[in-house]
Amino acid sequence: MERLTTQEEDIMQIVWTLGQCTVREIVDRMAEPKSPYTTVASVVGNLKAKGYVAQSRKGNTYLYMPTIAENEYKSKFMSGFVRDYFRNSFKEMVSFFARDEKLSPRDLRDIISEIEKGGK
């Protein structure tokens, strides 16, 4: 699975939210300043070429739908991120953010609670 650019990820977030959509619907959902229609159409074409979206024709327009679930992408991306930057250790990653004060003690307790719930 090829890593997405920031612009591609932003558009995929909209596609995942809508489930299926047209380029116009993507543009309408974008935050200001919105990218031009032609730019969004080009990015959607790249996403199609990378295998992230499929298209179907509806009348005289195309509908786009995700071919990969958001959770699957996040899982693969995070695994690669942890592998590349934290020696393949989630513990190293959490320790880094705790040392850098990006995670508070409460955040860490919440993470531990989520882990404990997941094990049941």
Secondary structure, DSSP 8 states (H G I E B T S, - for coil): -----HHHHHHHHHHHHHSSB-HHHHHHHS-SS---HHHHHHHHHHHHHHTSEEEEEETTEEEEEESS-HHHHHHHHHHHHHHHHSTT-HHHHHHHHHHTTSS-HHHHHHHHHHHHHHT-
